[in-house]
Amino acid sequence: MNGPQAPEGIDPKGIERWFLEHVEDVTLPLLFERISGGRSNLTFGVADAEGRRWVLRRPPLHSTLPSAHDMEREHRIQAALAVTPVPVPMMSGHCADESVSGAEFYVMERVDGLVVRDRASAVPLDESARRVASHDLIDILVALHNVDPDEVGLGDLARRDAYIERQLKRWHGQWTAQKTRDLPAMDEAHRLLAERVPPQGPARIVHGDYRLDNVLLSNTGKVRAVLDWELCTLGDPLADVGMLLVYWSEAEDTVDPLGDSATREPGFATRAELVDRYRAGTGIQADLDFYVAFAYWRLAAILEGVYARHIAGAYGEVDEEVQRYGEVVEALAAEAHCLLVR
């Protein structure tokens, strides 16, 4: 934690006043740190004078799209899931008053755990723990997709019909609004996806960005908390499976969205094993090729937005990883197009 100088995006005095009114057992002063990771909404660690710790989430500093960074929605989803088998941090509160710290935000408990993103971060897990993580990740996804949205108060989170069509419209619109150059593969993939939307079953809770590095793991590989719910909605659960498979790179892959994915290391399950376990848990046997192509295309649109916002300075300093996003977007668009025309 840093000293009196708070990170950009944090008003220490305003947030301290809010904590005193809304969070139990707080001893001032509060210290703040920008937590690494998080390519859209900003994530900060908060600690009080007694060492108690929380996490604060807020939108980017500027250059946001309407409805793209809804803090109340994120808070609501995780609070609702607290009564389900899906592990989420305990919510402390949501602040809609932008005068407190320049933007709305919410606060939750800080869960200890490993974020496993690249090969180096996978080192603390032995091969047995990596296998556990692979299986637990799928089992929790099955549990999420088995949650009845109405039973947890999320039945009105979003429309339930035409999920894929709505996603295609949304992300094509955001691509058009934020693209930094023209990519014919993106436009052609969008056209082919729109023509081939499969029949969709009952709408379930869809995380929207479900992958290994959006969970916190114990040293034995168990998932301690699922994070980053900003893209969560109601829709076709197979979209989550497609996205997970796109991020789950294997040793021989030429396209790796993360650049050096941890899942290339020995011990992690193969994509085929993940699919088999998900099908066994849900009974869903649908072909997944469309959903993988859709995930490649959608991720390209998402990363283009992140890339554009970084160029505009919405996250402060631009790190080296984001500098390569332009090339990653092109590779993802090409992969989506190839899957659709093969």
ABEGO torsion letter per residue (X at the ends): XBBABBBBGBBAAAAAAAAAAABBGBBOBBBBBBBBEGABBBBBBBBBAAGBBBBBBBBBABGBBBGABBAAAAAAAAAAAAABABBBBBBAEBBABAAAAGBBBBBBBBBBEBBBABAAAAAABBAAAAAAAAAAAAAAAAAAAABBAAAAGAAAABBABGAAAAAAAAAAAAAAAABABBBAAAAAAAAAAAAABBBBBBBBBBAGABBAAABBBBAAGBBABBBGAAABBBEBAAAAAAAAAAABBBAABABBAAGBBAAABBGBBBAAAAAAAAAAAAGBABBAAAAAAAAAAAAAAAAAAAAAAAAAGAAEBBBAAAAAAAAAAAAAAAAAAAAAAX
